[in-house]
Amino acid sequence: MTTTANPIEGIEPIPPAKVFKHGALPELFRADAWSDDDPRYYLPLGEGVGSKPLWISLSDNAWCDILRAEHAGLLQRHYHPQEVFGFCLAGRWRYLEHDWVATPGSFVYEAPGESHTLVVEDSGETMKTLFHVNGPLIWLDDDGEPSGIYDAFTLVEMLRAHYDEVGIGADFVDTLIR
């Protein structure tokens, strides 16, 4: 199916008044979702690692983002009390706790309650994965004990500060919240 801004012959667009129920928020469309044209949209999470949020739901404590890692390395061990979905767009990554390797086109379903350590492998290209995270990410220390929380609320707080600092403006975060 091809999408176009022009109506298809014989098919008229539906007036907005008949599309959205009262109180519904509009869809969120990002034509540049995968683009790296402006790296300021990536929230730094570590050396060469960043998250580009595409959608945030405070009512569900959930978000979609593109996790990007410029070089091999690992993200601290963590677990999710709710499910997470991932789709590898570029590069290679895995979890220390499993024997599979995600490559472009790989889909990952993370079951609630499992801890894992994300390892970005050296593949000669930047790793990018689209994640849909439901609920908080709970950081774990070396003994597997909780050492911090990262959720939609802390994400919004961190994004506002980052976008303000890099000149995008803290209010840009509001365009991501639905």
C-alpha positions in Angstrom: 0.0 0.0 0.0 1.4 3.4 -1.0 0.6 6.4 1.2 0.1 9.8 -0.4 -1.0 13.2 0.7 -3.2 13.3 -2.4 -6.6 11.5 -2.2 -6.9 8.3 -4.2 -9.3 8.8 -7.0 -12.8 8.2 -5.8 -11.8 8.1 -2.1 -12.3 11.2 0.0 -10.4 11.8 3.3 -12.5 11.4 6.4 -13.1 14.8 8.2 -11.1 15.0 11.4 -14.3 15.5 13.4 -15.3 11.9 12.6 -11.8 10.4 13.2 -11.1 11.2 16.8 -13.3 10.5 19.7 -13.9 13.4 22.1 -10.8 13.9 24.2 -8.6 11.6 22.1 -5.1 12.9 21.4 -3.9 13.0 17.9 -1.6 10.4 16.4 2.2 10.9 16.6 4.0 10.8 13.3 7.8 11.1 13.0 9.1 10.8 9.4 12.6 11.2 10.8 12.4 8.5 13.4 15.4 6.6 12.2 17.4 9.6 11.0 20.6 10.6 12.8 20.7 14.0 11.1 20.6 15.7 14.4 22.2 13.7 17.2 20.9 16.2 19.8 17.7 14.2 19.9 19.5 11.2 21.5 19.5 11.4 25.3 23.1 10.4 26.4 23.0 7.2 28.5 26.8 6.6 28.6 29.9 7.0 26.4 28.6 6.7 22.8 25.2 5.4 23.9 22.0 7.3 23.6 18.2 6.9 23.4 16.0 8.7 20.9 12.5 8.6 22.3 9.7 8.4 19.7 6.7 8.1 22.0 6.0 8.4 25.8 2.9 7.4 27.7 2.9 8.6 31.3 -0.4 7.0 32.0 1.0 3.6 31.1 4.6 4.3 32.2 5.8 3.2 28.8 7.8 4.5 25.9 9.3 3.6 22.4 12.8 4.7 21.6 15.7 3.9 19.4 18.7 2.8 21.4 21.9 3.7 19.7 25.5 2.6 20.5 28.4 3.8 18.5 30.8 1.1 19.6 31.1 -2.2 21.4 30.3 -2.2 25.1 27.6 -3.1 27.6 24.7 -1.6 29.5 24.4 -2.3 33.2 22.4 -5.3 34.2 18.7 -4.6 34.7 15.3 -6.1 34.7 11.8 -5.1 33.7 8.7 -6.1 35.7 6.7 -5.7 32.5 7.3 -6.9 28.9 9.6 -5.2 26.5 9.7 -5.6 22.7 12.8 -4.9 20.6 13.5 -4.9 16.8 17.2 -4.6 15.7 17.6 -2.1 13.0 21.4 -2.1 12.6 24.5 -3.6 14.3 24.7 -6.6 16.6 23.8 -7.0 20.3 23.0 -9.7 22.7 22.4 -10.4 26.4 25.1 -12.0 28.5 22.5 -14.3 29.9 21.5 -15.8 26.5 23.1 -17.5 23.5 21.4 -15.6 20.7 22.7 -12.5 18.9 20.3 -9.8 17.5 21.2 -8.6 14.0 19.2 -6.4 11.6 15.7 -7.7 11.4 15.8 -9.6 14.7 12.8 -9.3 17.0 13.1 -9.8 20.7 10.3 -10.3 23.3 11.6 -9.8 26.9 9.5 -11.6 29.4 8.7 -9.7 32.7 11.0 -10.3 35.6 14.1 -11.5 33.7 17.4 -9.7 34.4 19.8 -9.2 31.6 23.0 -7.3 30.5 22.9 -5.8 27.0 26.2 -6.3 25.2 26.8 -4.4 21.9 29.1 -6.4 19.7 31.8 -4.9 17.4 30.2 -5.2 14.0 31.8 -2.2 12.2 28.5 -0.3 12.4 26.5 1.6 14.9 23.9 -0.5 16.8 20.4 0.7 16.6 17.4 -1.1 18.1 13.8 0.1 18.4 12.5 -0.8 21.9 8.9 -0.6 23.2 9.3 -0.6 27.0 6.4 -1.1 29.3 6.9 -0.1 32.9 10.2 0.7 34.7 13.7 -0.5 34.0 15.3 -1.4 37.3 19.1 -1.2 37.4 20.8 -4.0 39.3 24.1 -4.0 41.1 26.7 -6.7 41.0 24.8 -8.8 43.5 21.5 -8.5 41.5 20.0 -6.0 43.9 18.1 -2.9 42.7 20.3 0.1 42.5 18.1 2.6 40.6 15.0 3.1 38.5 14.5 4.4 35.0 10.9 4.9 33.9 8.7 7.2 31.8 8.8 9.9 34.5 12.5 9.9 34.9 12.9 9.8 31.1 10.7 12.9 30.7 12.7 14.7 33.4 16.0 13.8 31.9 14.8 14.7 28.4 13.6 18.1 29.4 17.0 19.0 30.9 18.9 17.5 27.9 16.7 19.2 25.2 16.9 22.5 27.0 20.7 22.2 27.3 21.3 21.3 23.6 18.9 24.1 22.3 16.0 22.0 21.2 13.9 23.2 24.1 12.4 21.4 27.1 8.9 21.8 25.6 9.8 19.4 22.7 9.2 16.5 25.1 5.5 17.5 25.2 5.2 16.5 21.5 6.2 12.9 22.4 3.7 12.4 25.2 0.4 10.7 24.4 
